[in-house]
Amino acid sequence: MVISATMSILDMAPSVKEASDRFVLQSRTLDISNLLLNDPGLPADWNSGNLPDRIGLAEYNNFSNSTLRN
């Protein structure tokens, strides 16, 4: 009985670690995609001639001081 319970626990251990790793990856992916879609980048007025420190797909509107998603 003890051996069977031990084997069951050991069989579950890798799946718990894989689930934890998957959760961390999903969390990082969501953070990166939110930053990419909702941020204009750094600097906010980057273009192909002005290489950015951070790429973002949103557009910063100087007139209304707001960020617009593209």
SVG drawing of the C-alpha trace seen along z (x, -y; Angstrom):
<svg xmlns="http://www.w3.org/2000/svg" viewBox="-7 -69 25 71">
<polyline fill="none" stroke="black" stroke-width="0.4" points="0.0,0.0 2.8,-2.4 4.8,-1.6 1.7,-2.1 0.9,-5.5 4.6,-6.5 4.6,-5.5 1.4,-7.5 2.9,-10.6 6.1,-10.2 4.0,-9.8 2.2,-13.1 5.3,-15.1 6.4,-15.7 2.9,-16.8 2.7,-19.3 6.1,-20.8 5.0,-20.9 1.8,-22.6 3.7,-25.2 6.1,-25.8 3.2,-26.2 1.5,-28.7 4.7,-30.8 5.1,-30.7 1.4,-31.7 1.8,-34.6 4.9,-35.9 3.3,-35.6 0.2,-37.5 2.4,-40.3 4.5,-40.6 1.5,-40.6 -0.3,-43.3 2.9,-45.4 3.2,-45.0 -0.4,-45.9 -1.1,-48.6 2.2,-50.5 3.6,-52.8 7.1,-51.6 10.1,-53.5 10.6,-56.2 6.9,-56.7 7.7,-58.2 9.9,-55.5 10.0,-54.6 12.3,-52.6 14.9,-55.4 14.8,-55.8 15.4,-52.3 13.4,-51.8 14.5,-50.5 11.1,-48.7 8.7,-48.0 5.0,-48.8 2.1,-48.7 -0.1,-51.4 0.1,-55.0 0.7,-57.9 -1.6,-60.8 0.2,-64.1 -2.9,-66.2 -5.0,-64.2 -2.1,-62.8 -3.6,-59.3 -2.5,-56.0 -4.5,-54.5 -4.4,-50.8 -3.7,-50.0"/>
</svg>
